[in-house]
Amino acid sequence: MSYFPLNDSLSLFYTTHGDPSNEPFLLIHGWCCDGQDWAWQIPFLEKTYYVVVLDNRGHGRSSAPTDISYSAQDMAADAAALLRHLKIQKTLVMGHSMGGVATSTLAITEPQLVKAIILNDPAYWLPKKIADAALLAWYDPNADIHALTLGAYSALYGESSPAHQKALHSRRVQGTPAHVSLGSIIGLCDGVGLGTMENSLEYVKGRRNCPTLVYYVKQELADGERAMTTGEKDEIVVMEGVGHWPHQEKSEEYNEILGRWLKKIESS
């Protein structure tokens, strides 16, 4: 068990898996999740990589100060600080949902730290008009933030999403501080938040210069990704018929695709 104190009020929980002499691989989870979301990938990856699994600020076992922001940009900066703390000079990074936005951001802000990225159904395609309308409910001082979060989660499941997954999410959402759930949504969708389609396209296009693998569960999002993912080693995969957590619902297929792509970029 390891904690990295960023400052007097913020400490990040992380775990490491595998041989430290192997190439590093950082995993960044999504909104109201934690590092345990990667339990389906850790055993697969630790055979050949030194895997670092982070709990984002405010999530899981990391601390949750009330006087800080919770944007994907903040989480990318936290990840960079952790990598430097661990003396990791260059790594592969995989992020899910909000963590995918943080991973994409990290590849732009700290390119010297990032060898390649894997984005797992990244959360940067919400049209700003819809985001602005949705934020009205979140900014309501009488809003039940946990209820809003669970409502948002309900739209992310597929027909095959198992009941045990929903039960896990419900309990974890209720255990996430309301100011973290709210702050993360604001950080993604308000102002310069990179969870909106317009902001993300402007920010990312032409600036991610490392090999990129992207998983989506909807074809239309994969089509949009082609405007940003254009390198020779880049790949976009659609895993339809599942919810927002394809790395869990179809873990064997997900890992097989990941392993094949990693071999491709390592051999080239």
DAHU-V830418 format. One line per field, one symbol per residue. ss: DSSP state (@ for helix, = for strand, . for the rest). A space follows every 50 residues. Layout:
BEGIN
ss->???
END
This chain:
BEGIN
ss->.====.....=======.....======......@@@@@@@@@@@...== ====.................@@@@@@@@@@@@@@.....======.@@@ @@@@@@@@@.@@@=======.....=.@@@@@@@@@@@@.....@@@@@@ @@@@........@@@@@@@@@@@@@..@@@@@@@@@@@@......=@@@@ @@@@......======..@@@@@@@.........====.......@@@@. @@@@@@@@@@@@@@@@@.
END
